[in-house]
Amino acid sequence: MRLLGAGDSARGVALTGGVSSDIWRMDLPGGPICAKRALAQLKVAAVWQAPVIRNQYEAGWMRRAAAAVPGCVPEILGQTDGVLAMQFLPEARYRLWKAALRDGVADPVFAAEVARTLARIHASTAADPTVAGAFPTDAIFYAIRLEPYLVATAARHPDLAPALQALVANTQANQRALVHGDVSPKNILIGPDGPVFLDAECAWWGDPAFDVAFCLNHLLLKCLWTRGATAGFLACFAAFAAAYLAGVTWEPAAALEARAARLLPGLLLARVDGKSPVEYIQTDEQRNQVRKVARGLLAAPVDRLAAVRAAWEKEITP
């Protein structure tokens, strides 16, 4: 990538976080950069494989996002052979949103800002149908998202398999914008000028409702991680949903909300019974709380995100 001159040397330090890539801080003569290499077999106990070419589409998503909302992603420095080099963002100035939530810092204003940024990215790409041709990633998205989350969960809950398979089919059928695919607090930095999105390996021309449901799912689950901040997390959920739906311009907002509300319980259940369970839900009591809410909503779907939030709040509030 021509980032190291002849005779120059570099040192690398492995960074933690994520299961799909090796991520390194590389100290070059001109300063540190972040280098990321996609893995063919993800770092989980189950067999979970995905093509390493997804790294190329991650770079493509970042470029499109930067064009829609300047500063919302790190600067790309190079990409080749499954490795992506990008600007290194120091922890002192860019705090991980997941770390803040773990510490009980639940800021609805920031949650709304994340949602508005995401809506602007979706709106910008939905307005340009030519983007679809640059992201022929249906198979990758199925392998890294739909199969390990919804299909694998259906195998654990055969009575819900028709409902979960219907969610897969509906998600695949609503291809409307460029989707990040992993809008999680672990992939969002609280930057000095707003949210910064990382880790777009799942980039897909598909259903933007997936990104909405995926992020809101994390805000619900955090209630089981940091109990004392439950009210704040639920406020973040409401702020995110309202801000995002206000930015939907490419289709009726109610239609997108309905898809997200129906998908969300499937993703909830997937985070305890799919191939990528969240690490902080560790007791059977917590898992059963998730299962109770998710199974109930999958059996009797709702079309409004507030209804999902209410069902969750009723179950986890003493």
Secondary structure, DSSP 8 states (H G I E B T S, - for coil): ---S-TT---EEEEE---SSEEEEEEEETTEEEEEEEE-SB-SSSS--B--TTHHHHHHHHHHHHHHHSTTSS--EEEEETTEEEEE---TTT-EEHHHHHHTT---HHHHHHHHHHHHHHHHHHHT-GGGGGG---HHHHIIIIIIIIIIHHHHH-GGGHHHHHHHHHHHHH---EEE-S---GGGEEEETTEEEE---TT-EEE-HHHHHHHHHHHHHHGGGTSGGGHHHHHHHHHHHHHHHHHT--SS-HHHHHHHHHHHHHHHHHHHHHSSS--TT--SHHHHHHHHHHHHHHHHS--S-HHHHHHHHHHHH--
